[in-house]
Amino acid sequence: MSLHNFPASASSAPDVAREAVHPERTAARKHWGERFMRFGYIVHGVIYLVIGLIALRLAFGIRGAAMTQTGAIETIGNQPFGLILLFSVCVGLAGFSLWGAVRAVLDPLHEGHSFRGLVTRAGFAASAIVYATLLFITVRFMVAGTKPPSVTSYAWITALLANPYGAWLLGIIGFATYARAVAGEIVPAWHGTFREDLDLERRSPSEQRWAMRLGRIGIITRGIVFSIIGIYLVAAAFHANPHHQTGTDGALLGLARQPFGLALLAAAGIGLMVFGVYSMLCARWWRMHIASTPRSTPYNSSSV
């Protein structure tokens, strides 16, 4: 989203006046804002690349950190020059969280105020909160050396199930997670409609083909993992068991327990690594230059 073309309603009269007086300064500020958010895609991709690598290593019998975003951050922090790497991660997480907030509040993708649009924008807001929380965890890891907690989901599921209607709410969350994974990731990736999110018109035919290949493999893999997470949440609600494995780690371990489980885990690890590469390249490909008038078809915007 280039911040150059937000709808006029998103700016106050003083803002418009300042832009008229100092157009070069305003353009430069918005240009750096866009770069800041694009860098978020790079860090987002690196995190999934590391998660996939941890899963692939586990498939070959090499144990590492938890196969979660916090596990990926721990792995990055344990590398040489870990603090420098984590500082870059913090910058990227801040940019990605900001991009979620911009999509939710300013609606540059013109999702609108229909039920579908509001649900989509709520998803953007949730993304902003998740990555802001991950930013806080990363900063704490850098400053205090506190190991990032493994995301087992036990704490919040236990708190939810302690309420009278907690099991119903957990079941709804699980079903919504499953539905979004299937309808918002697997189906668009299978049909290739995620291309609408990408600015590929100026890219070479070879680059366009690679964008579609990486997107299909990576998004479908992540969709499958999130659909399993949704199923596990529903199972935890049905059995009223807060210790039922959930989260990315639980979903990948669940694959490992199936027939040919290690092969499935290795395939999932490779798929998540592909998604990581795709997300990193979205820093170049993602359509951030939004037209001032709404599109006839809203952006899909669920692939990353």
N, C-alpha and C positions, 0 to 999 in steps of 0.2 A: 504494500500500500504506500504509494508515495503520498506523503502528507501534503503534497502540493495542491491537491484538488479536493479537499474536504468540502462538503456542501457549505454554502454561505451561512446557513442557519447554525452551523457549529461554531461560528466566530461571532464575537460581540462587535459592536460598532467601533469601540476603541481599537480592537485588534485589527479590524479592516483598515482603519486610519493609519495605524503604525505600519502595516504592510505596504500601504500606498506611499508612505514617506520613505521607508527603508526596504525596498523590494529585494535588494541583493542580500541584505542581512537576514531577512525573513526566509528567503530561499535557502541560504546556507544552513540556517538553523534546522529547517525541515529536512534538508538533505542528510544532515548528520543524525537526525532522529530516525530516519528510515534506515540508515546504516546500522544504527544501534539495534533496531528491532531485527534486521536481517542477520546480525551476528547471533541473535538468539536462536535462529534456526541451526546455525553451525553447532552451538553447544548442545542444543536439543538432540541433534543427530549424533554427536559424540557420545552422549549418555546412552542412547540406544545401541550404538555400536559396541560400547563396553558391556552392556547387559547381554547382548548377543554373544560376545566373546566369552563371557563368564559361563553362559549356558553351553557353548560349544566345548569349552574346556571340561566342564562337568560331564558331558557326554563321553569324553575320552578318559574319565576317571580322575581328573585334576580338580580338586576342590578349591574354591576361592570365596569371594564375598557373596552375599545374597544377590540373587538375580533380580534386583530392584534398582530404582533410580538412586536411592541412598547407597546401595551397595556399589553402584557404578562410581558415585562420588568418592566413596572410601577408597576404591581401587585407584582412581585418578590421584587422590591425595597422597597415596603411598608410593607414587612414582618419584624418580629424581626430579628435583625442582617442583615438588608437589604443591607448595604454597603459591608459586607463580601460576601453575596450571589451575589451581582452585580459584585464584583471583579472576582468571579469564572465565572460568565457569560461572562465577558470581555475576560478572558483567553480562554474560549471555543469558543467564536465568532472569536477570532484571529486564533485559530487552524482550525476552519472550513473554514474561509476565505483563509487561507494558503493552505488547501487541495484543494480548488477550483482552486487556482492559479497553484498549482503543476500539477493538471490534465490538465489544459489548456495549460501550457507552456511546461512542460517536457514530457507530453503525456505518463505517465507510463502505461496507459491502452491500448496503441497502437491503438488509434482511427485513426491515420494516417492523410493524407492530402486530402482524398476524400471529396466530397461535404458533405456527411453525417458526416464524421469525423470532418470536420471543424465546422459544425453547432453544433455538440455535444460539441466540445472544446469551442466554443463561449458561450454555455450554462454554462460550468464550470467557464469561466471568469466572466460571469454575476453573478453567484452565489458568486464568490469571492468579487465582487464589492458590492453586496447587503449586505453581512454579514460584510464587512469592514465598510459600512455606518452605519449599526446597531451597530457595535462596537463604532463608533464615537458618536452616539446618547446616548449609555449607559454610556460612559465616561463623557459626558456633564451632564447627569442626576446625576452621582455620584458627580462630582466636583462642579457644579453650582446649583444643585438642580432643574434644569429646567425640567419641566414635559415633557416626550417624546411626540412629536406631534402625534396625531391620524392620521393614514395613510388613508386619504380620497381620495387621488389622484387628488383633485381638482386643485392644483397648476400646476402640470406638464401637466395635460390634458388641462387646460386653455391655458398654454403657447403653447402647441402643436396645438390646434385648432386656435390659432391666426395666424398661418402660412398658406400660400395659399394651400399647400397640406397636412396640418396637419390632416384633417379628414381622408384622405386616409391612412396616415401613422398610425394613431391611429387604424383604422380598420384592417390594416395588423398586428399590434401588438396584437390586440384582437384575430384575427383569429389564429395567431401563438401560442398564449397562450392556446386557446381552443384545437388546433391540438396537441400540446405537451402534454396537460393534458390527452387527449384520447389515443394518440398513444404511449406516453412515460411513462404513469403511469397506466391508467385504464386497457388497453389491456395487458401489461406485467404482471400486478398484477393478472388479471383474469386467464391468462394462466400459471402463476407461473414462468415465465422466469427470474424474478428478482432474482431467486435463484443463477444464475450465478455470481451475485455480492457478494454472501455470501460464506464464507469459512466454510462450514458445514460438510466437510468430516470427521473431527475428533470429531464431536459432537455426542451425543447419539441420538438414533432414536426419543426419546421424545422431545429433544431440537430442532431437525430438524423440527418436526411437528409443534411445537409452533412458530418457526421462520416463517414458511410458513403461518400459520394462522394469526399471528399478521401482517405480511407483506401484505397479501391479503386485510384484512379489512382496515388497516391503509392507504395503498397506494391508494386503490380505493376511500376511503373517501376523501383524499386530492386531488386526481385527479378530483373528482366530483366538489369539491369546486373551484378548479382552472379552470375547464371548465366553470363554472358559471361566474367566473371573466372574462374570455375571451368573453363570450356572452355579458356581461355588457359593456365591452370596445367597442365592435362592435356597440352596441346600442348607446353608448355615441357618437361615431363617426357618426353614421347615423343621429342622431337627433341634432348633433353639440351642445351637452349639457354637459358642463364640470361638472355639478352638479349631473349628473346621477351617482348613487351609484356604486362604484367599490371597488376593494380590498377584502380581506378576510371578513372584517366586513360587507360590502355590500352584498357579496354572502350569508353569513349566515343569515343576516336579510331578504334577498330575499326568502330564504327557509321558514323563519318564517311566511311570508305573504301568503304562499300557503295553500290550504286545508290541514288540519291536520298539520299546520305549526309548532306548538310547538313540536309535536312528531318528525317531520323531523329535527328540530333544535336540539332536544335532541339526536337523532340518530347521527347527524353530530358531535355533541360535543363528544359523546362517541367514534366515529370513529377517530376523531383527537387525542383524548387521547390515543387510541390504537396505532395510528401512532407515537405519542410521545414515548410510551414505546418501540415500535419497533426500533425507531431511537436511543434511549439510548442503547439498546442491540446491535445495530450495532457497537458500540464501541468494542464489543467482536467478533461480527460475520463478520464484513465487510472485504472483501478480499483486503488487502493492500500489500500482498506479491506478486509482479508481476513478472512473468517469464521474462527472458531476451530475449525470442523470442516471436513474436506476436502470439496470439491465432488465430485459424482459424475463430472463430466468436468473434467479439468485445464484450466487456462487455456492458451490457445494461445501467448501471450506471445512470439511471434516477429515481430510486425509492427513493433516499434520496438526 
